[in-house]
């Protein structure tokens, strides 16, 4: 994750680089689940 080549490759596909501990990563996943879950519920999005 530290090399410019890898960062550029990830940036080219709009990937977000996140260096974190396992605990920080788990907290981010939980936060994203809550945030996007609210969006899905409010927009009444369903899987078909």
PyMOL Python script that loads the backbone (N, CA, C, O; Angstrom):
from pymol import cmd

cmd.read_pdbstr("""\
ATOM      1  N   UNK A   1       0.813  -1.191   0.000  1.00  0.00           N
ATOM      2  CA  UNK A   1       0.000   0.000   0.000  1.00  0.00           C
ATOM      3  C   UNK A   1       0.861   1.261   0.000  1.00  0.00           C
ATOM      4  O   UNK A   1       0.360   2.374  -0.160  1.00  0.00           O
ATOM      5  N   UNK A   2       2.127   1.069   0.177  1.00  0.00           N
ATOM      6  CA  UNK A   2       3.007   2.230   0.300  1.00  0.00           C
ATOM      7  C   UNK A   2       3.626   2.654  -1.035  1.00  0.00           C
ATOM      8  O   UNK A   2       4.138   3.768  -1.141  1.00  0.00           O
ATOM      9  N   UNK A   3       3.591   1.803  -2.037  1.00  0.00           N
ATOM     10  CA  UNK A   3       4.267   2.148  -3.288  1.00  0.00           C
ATOM     11  C   UNK A   3       3.384   3.029  -4.168  1.00  0.00           C
ATOM     12  O   UNK A   3       2.167   2.850  -4.209  1.00  0.00           O
ATOM     13  N   UNK A   4       3.993   3.972  -4.865  1.00  0.00           N
ATOM     14  CA  UNK A   4       3.225   4.841  -5.756  1.00  0.00           C
ATOM     15  C   UNK A   4       2.498   4.054  -6.847  1.00  0.00           C
ATOM     16  O   UNK A   4       1.387   4.417  -7.234  1.00  0.00           O
ATOM     17  N   UNK A   5       3.108   2.990  -7.342  1.00  0.00           N
ATOM     18  CA  UNK A   5       2.480   2.194  -8.396  1.00  0.00           C
ATOM     19  C   UNK A   5       1.165   1.583  -7.915  1.00  0.00           C
ATOM     20  O   UNK A   5       0.154   1.638  -8.615  1.00  0.00           O
ATOM     21  N   UNK A   6       1.186   1.015  -6.746  1.00  0.00           N
ATOM     22  CA  UNK A   6      -0.027   0.401  -6.201  1.00  0.00           C
ATOM     23  C   UNK A   6      -1.078   1.463  -5.895  1.00  0.00           C
ATOM     24  O   UNK A   6      -2.256   1.272  -6.195  1.00  0.00           O
ATOM     25  N   UNK A   7      -0.669   2.560  -5.313  1.00  0.00           N
ATOM     26  CA  UNK A   7      -1.620   3.642  -5.016  1.00  0.00           C
ATOM     27  C   UNK A   7      -2.255   4.157  -6.300  1.00  0.00           C
ATOM     28  O   UNK A   7      -3.462   4.397  -6.331  1.00  0.00           O
ATOM     29  N   UNK A   8      -1.481   4.329  -7.348  1.00  0.00           N
ATOM     30  CA  UNK A   8      -2.010   4.803  -8.627  1.00  0.00           C
ATOM     31  C   UNK A   8      -2.970   3.782  -9.236  1.00  0.00           C
ATOM     32  O   UNK A   8      -4.016   4.150  -9.771  1.00  0.00           O
ATOM     33  N   UNK A   9      -2.616   2.506  -9.155  1.00  0.00           N
ATOM     34  CA  UNK A   9      -3.485   1.465  -9.697  1.00  0.00           C
ATOM     35  C   UNK A   9      -4.825   1.458  -8.963  1.00  0.00           C
ATOM     36  O   UNK A   9      -5.873   1.344  -9.598  1.00  0.00           O
ATOM     37  N   UNK A  10      -4.804   1.576  -7.653  1.00  0.00           N
ATOM     38  CA  UNK A  10      -6.046   1.599  -6.887  1.00  0.00           C
ATOM     39  C   UNK A  10      -6.843   2.872  -7.150  1.00  0.00           C
ATOM     40  O   UNK A  10      -8.069   2.835  -7.248  1.00  0.00           O
ATOM     41  N   UNK A  11      -6.149   3.987  -7.264  1.00  0.00           N
ATOM     42  CA  UNK A  11      -6.831   5.246  -7.559  1.00  0.00           C
ATOM     43  C   UNK A  11      -7.505   5.201  -8.924  1.00  0.00           C
ATOM     44  O   UNK A  11      -8.561   5.806  -9.110  1.00  0.00           O
ATOM     45  N   UNK A  12      -6.916   4.499  -9.872  1.00  0.00           N
ATOM     46  CA  UNK A  12      -7.484   4.428 -11.216  1.00  0.00           C
ATOM     47  C   UNK A  12      -8.823   3.690 -11.248  1.00  0.00           C
ATOM     48  O   UNK A  12      -9.603   3.858 -12.185  1.00  0.00           O
ATOM     49  N   UNK A  13      -9.090   2.869 -10.221  1.00  0.00           N
ATOM     50  CA  UNK A  13     -10.380   2.177 -10.147  1.00  0.00           C
ATOM     51  C   UNK A  13     -11.229   2.746  -9.003  1.00  0.00           C
ATOM     52  O   UNK A  13     -12.182   2.111  -8.551  1.00  0.00           O
ATOM     53  N   UNK A  14     -10.879   3.925  -8.554  1.00  0.00           N
ATOM     54  CA  UNK A  14     -11.610   4.644  -7.505  1.00  0.00           C
ATOM     55  C   UNK A  14     -11.650   3.883  -6.184  1.00  0.00           C
ATOM     56  O   UNK A  14     -12.609   4.008  -5.422  1.00  0.00           O
ATOM     57  N   UNK A  15     -10.621   3.102  -5.911  1.00  0.00           N
ATOM     58  CA  UNK A  15     -10.535   2.382  -4.640  1.00  0.00           C
ATOM     59  C   UNK A  15     -10.006   3.326  -3.575  1.00  0.00           C
ATOM     60  O   UNK A  15      -9.131   4.153  -3.836  1.00  0.00           O
ATOM     61  N   UNK A  16     -10.537   3.195  -2.396  1.00  0.00           N
ATOM     62  CA  UNK A  16     -10.100   4.028  -1.286  1.00  0.00           C
ATOM     63  C   UNK A  16      -9.065   3.266  -0.473  1.00  0.00           C
ATOM     64  O   UNK A  16      -9.324   2.152  -0.018  1.00  0.00           O
ATOM     65  N   UNK A  17      -7.902   3.859  -0.291  1.00  0.00           N
ATOM     66  CA  UNK A  17      -6.840   3.233   0.486  1.00  0.00           C
ATOM     67  C   UNK A  17      -7.081   3.568   1.952  1.00  0.00           C
ATOM     68  O   UNK A  17      -7.213   4.733   2.325  1.00  0.00           O
ATOM     69  N   UNK A  18      -7.136   2.536   2.768  1.00  0.00           N
ATOM     70  CA  UNK A  18      -7.381   2.728   4.189  1.00  0.00           C
ATOM     71  C   UNK A  18      -6.419   1.842   4.973  1.00  0.00           C
ATOM     72  O   UNK A  18      -6.580   0.623   5.023  1.00  0.00           O
ATOM     73  N   UNK A  19      -5.446   2.454   5.566  1.00  0.00           N
ATOM     74  CA  UNK A  19      -4.517   1.717   6.424  1.00  0.00           C
ATOM     75  C   UNK A  19      -5.062   1.792   7.843  1.00  0.00           C
ATOM     76  O   UNK A  19      -5.217   2.883   8.392  1.00  0.00           O
ATOM     77  N   UNK A  20      -5.352   0.645   8.437  1.00  0.00           N
ATOM     78  CA  UNK A  20      -5.974   0.646   9.751  1.00  0.00           C
ATOM     79  C   UNK A  20      -5.686  -0.659  10.470  1.00  0.00           C
ATOM     80  O   UNK A  20      -5.303  -1.666   9.874  1.00  0.00           O
ATOM     81  N   UNK A  21      -5.888  -0.597  11.773  1.00  0.00           N
ATOM     82  CA  UNK A  21      -5.810  -1.823  12.571  1.00  0.00           C
ATOM     83  C   UNK A  21      -7.077  -2.633  12.304  1.00  0.00           C
ATOM     84  O   UNK A  21      -8.047  -2.094  11.771  1.00  0.00           O
ATOM     85  N   UNK A  22      -7.085  -3.902  12.662  1.00  0.00           N
ATOM     86  CA  UNK A  22      -8.314  -4.690  12.499  1.00  0.00           C
ATOM     87  C   UNK A  22      -9.509  -4.067  13.244  1.00  0.00           C
ATOM     88  O   UNK A  22     -10.637  -4.119  12.753  1.00  0.00           O
ATOM     89  N   UNK A  23      -9.269  -3.491  14.403  1.00  0.00           N
ATOM     90  CA  UNK A  23     -10.342  -2.871  15.174  1.00  0.00           C
ATOM     91  C   UNK A  23     -10.873  -1.613  14.471  1.00  0.00           C
ATOM     92  O   UNK A  23     -12.082  -1.383  14.444  1.00  0.00           O
ATOM     93  N   UNK A  24      -9.981  -0.807  13.908  1.00  0.00           N
ATOM     94  CA  UNK A  24     -10.404   0.383  13.169  1.00  0.00           C
ATOM     95  C   UNK A  24     -11.190  -0.005  11.921  1.00  0.00           C
ATOM     96  O   UNK A  24     -12.182   0.638  11.577  1.00  0.00           O
ATOM     97  N   UNK A  25     -10.743  -1.055  11.251  1.00  0.00           N
ATOM     98  CA  UNK A  25     -11.431  -1.518  10.053  1.00  0.00           C
ATOM     99  C   UNK A  25     -12.830  -2.022  10.401  1.00  0.00           C
ATOM    100  O   UNK A  25     -13.789  -1.724   9.690  1.00  0.00           O
ATOM    101  N   UNK A  26     -12.952  -2.777  11.481  1.00  0.00           N
ATOM    102  CA  UNK A  26     -14.263  -3.276  11.913  1.00  0.00           C
ATOM    103  C   UNK A  26     -15.199  -2.121  12.255  1.00  0.00           C
ATOM    104  O   UNK A  26     -16.385  -2.163  11.927  1.00  0.00           O
ATOM    105  N   UNK A  27     -14.676  -1.102  12.908  1.00  0.00           N
ATOM    106  CA  UNK A  27     -15.485   0.072  13.244  1.00  0.00           C
ATOM    107  C   UNK A  27     -15.945   0.783  11.979  1.00  0.00           C
ATOM    108  O   UNK A  27     -17.086   1.241  11.905  1.00  0.00           O
ATOM    109  N   UNK A  28     -15.075   0.878  10.993  1.00  0.00           N
ATOM    110  CA  UNK A  28     -15.444   1.515   9.719  1.00  0.00           C
ATOM    111  C   UNK A  28     -16.532   0.713   9.013  1.00  0.00           C
ATOM    112  O   UNK A  28     -17.479   1.296   8.485  1.00  0.00           O
ATOM    113  N   UNK A  29     -16.414  -0.605   8.995  1.00  0.00           N
ATOM    114  CA  UNK A  29     -17.440  -1.444   8.378  1.00  0.00           C
ATOM    115  C   UNK A  29     -18.792  -1.253   9.072  1.00  0.00           C
ATOM    116  O   UNK A  29     -19.823  -1.145   8.409  1.00  0.00           O
ATOM    117  N   UNK A  30     -18.784  -1.215  10.385  1.00  0.00           N
ATOM    118  CA  UNK A  30     -20.025  -1.017  11.132  1.00  0.00           C
ATOM    119  C   UNK A  30     -20.628   0.349  10.824  1.00  0.00           C
ATOM    120  O   UNK A  30     -21.839   0.460  10.628  1.00  0.00           O
ATOM    121  N   UNK A  31     -19.813   1.371  10.781  1.00  0.00           N
ATOM    122  CA  UNK A  31     -20.287   2.716  10.457  1.00  0.00           C
ATOM    123  C   UNK A  31     -20.887   2.768   9.058  1.00  0.00           C
ATOM    124  O   UNK A  31     -21.950   3.355   8.855  1.00  0.00           O
ATOM    125  N   UNK A  32     -20.207   2.157   8.096  1.00  0.00           N
ATOM    126  CA  UNK A  32     -20.716   2.124   6.718  1.00  0.00           C
ATOM    127  C   UNK A  32     -22.028   1.349   6.640  1.00  0.00           C
ATOM    128  O   UNK A  32     -22.945   1.749   5.922  1.00  0.00           O
ATOM    129  N   UNK A  33     -22.120   0.249   7.372  1.00  0.00           N
ATOM    130  CA  UNK A  33     -23.350  -0.550   7.367  1.00  0.00           C
ATOM    131  C   UNK A  33     -24.519   0.293   7.881  1.00  0.00           C
ATOM    132  O   UNK A  33     -25.604   0.274   7.299  1.00  0.00           O
ATOM    133  N   UNK A  34     -24.301   1.018   8.950  1.00  0.00           N
ATOM    134  CA  UNK A  34     -25.368   1.849   9.509  1.00  0.00           C
ATOM    135  C   UNK A  34     -25.748   2.971   8.540  1.00  0.00           C
ATOM    136  O   UNK A  34     -26.931   3.217   8.306  1.00  0.00           O
ATOM    137  N   UNK A  35     -24.756   3.639   7.985  1.00  0.00           N
ATOM    138  CA  UNK A  35     -25.009   4.767   7.083  1.00  0.00           C
ATOM    139  C   UNK A  35     -25.708   4.318   5.810  1.00  0.00           C
ATOM    140  O   UNK A  35     -26.735   4.884   5.435  1.00  0.00           O
ATOM    141  N   UNK A  36     -25.166   3.307   5.140  1.00  0.00           N
ATOM    142  CA  UNK A  36     -25.759   2.872   3.882  1.00  0.00           C
ATOM    143  C   UNK A  36     -27.033   2.071   4.099  1.00  0.00           C
ATOM    144  O   UNK A  36     -27.907   2.053   3.233  1.00  0.00           O
ATOM    145  N   UNK A  37     -27.147   1.412   5.242  1.00  0.00           N
ATOM    146  CA  UNK A  37     -28.380   0.719   5.561  1.00  0.00           C
ATOM    147  C   UNK A  37     -29.541   1.697   5.656  1.00  0.00           C
ATOM    148  O   UNK A  37     -30.642   1.405   5.188  1.00  0.00           O
ATOM    149  N   UNK A  38     -29.303   2.852   6.254  1.00  0.00           N
ATOM    150  CA  UNK A  38     -30.335   3.886   6.349  1.00  0.00           C
ATOM    151  C   UNK A  38     -30.730   4.364   4.957  1.00  0.00           C
ATOM    152  O   UNK A  38     -31.915   4.561   4.686  1.00  0.00           O
ATOM    153  N   UNK A  39     -29.765   4.551   4.084  1.00  0.00           N
ATOM    154  CA  UNK A  39     -30.056   4.988   2.714  1.00  0.00           C
ATOM    155  C   UNK A  39     -30.909   3.958   1.995  1.00  0.00           C
ATOM    156  O   UNK A  39     -31.880   4.307   1.324  1.00  0.00           O
ATOM    157  N   UNK A  40     -30.550   2.695   2.133  1.00  0.00           N
ATOM    158  CA  UNK A  40     -31.290   1.610   1.469  1.00  0.00           C
ATOM    159  C   UNK A  40     -32.724   1.554   1.995  1.00  0.00           C
ATOM    160  O   UNK A  40     -33.667   1.422   1.215  1.00  0.00           O
ATOM    161  N   UNK A  41     -32.888   1.653   3.299  1.00  0.00           N
ATOM    162  CA  UNK A  41     -34.239   1.611   3.873  1.00  0.00           C
ATOM    163  C   UNK A  41     -35.067   2.816   3.433  1.00  0.00           C
ATOM    164  O   UNK A  41     -36.224   2.659   3.043  1.00  0.00           O
ATOM    165  N   UNK A  42     -34.493   4.010   3.492  1.00  0.00           N
ATOM    166  CA  UNK A  42     -35.230   5.221   3.120  1.00  0.00           C
ATOM    167  C   UNK A  42     -35.615   5.230   1.641  1.00  0.00           C
ATOM    168  O   UNK A  42     -36.671   5.745   1.274  1.00  0.00           O
ATOM    169  N   UNK A  43     -34.762   4.663   0.800  1.00  0.00           N
ATOM    170  CA  UNK A  43     -35.048   4.615  -0.637  1.00  0.00           C
ATOM    171  C   UNK A  43     -35.883   3.392  -1.002  1.00  0.00           C
ATOM    172  O   UNK A  43     -36.255   3.211  -2.161  1.00  0.00           O
ATOM    173  N   UNK A  44     -36.180   2.542   0.008  1.00  0.00           N
ATOM    174  CA  UNK A  44     -36.956   1.322  -0.201  1.00  0.00           C
ATOM    175  C   UNK A  44     -36.334   0.438  -1.305  1.00  0.00           C
ATOM    176  O   UNK A  44     -37.036  -0.078  -2.174  1.00  0.00           O
ATOM    177  N   UNK A  45     -35.035   0.285  -1.245  1.00  0.00           N
ATOM    178  CA  UNK A  45     -34.316  -0.532  -2.233  1.00  0.00           C
ATOM    179  C   UNK A  45     -34.469  -1.998  -1.857  1.00  0.00           C
ATOM    180  O   UNK A  45     -34.298  -2.373  -0.696  1.00  0.00           O
ATOM    181  N   UNK A  46     -34.790  -2.821  -2.845  1.00  0.00           N
ATOM    182  CA  UNK A  46     -34.990  -4.246  -2.630  1.00  0.00           C
ATOM    183  C   UNK A  46     -34.155  -5.043  -3.617  1.00  0.00           C
ATOM    184  O   UNK A  46     -33.904  -4.595  -4.736  1.00  0.00           O
ATOM    185  N   UNK A  47     -33.730  -6.213  -3.203  1.00  0.00           N
ATOM    186  CA  UNK A  47     -33.002  -7.122  -4.070  1.00  0.00           C
ATOM    187  C   UNK A  47     -34.035  -7.928  -4.864  1.00  0.00           C
ATOM    188  O   UNK A  47     -35.001  -8.447  -4.307  1.00  0.00           O
ATOM    189  N   UNK A  48     -33.813  -8.017  -6.144  1.00  0.00           N
ATOM    190  CA  UNK A  48     -34.739  -8.795  -6.986  1.00  0.00           C
ATOM    191  C   UNK A  48     -34.068 -10.016  -7.531  1.00  0.00           C
ATOM    192  O   UNK A  48     -34.690 -10.789  -8.259  1.00  0.00           O
TER     193      UNK A  48
END
""", "prot")
cmd.dss("prot")
cmd.show_as("cartoon", "prot")
cmd.util.cbc("prot")
cmd.orient("prot")
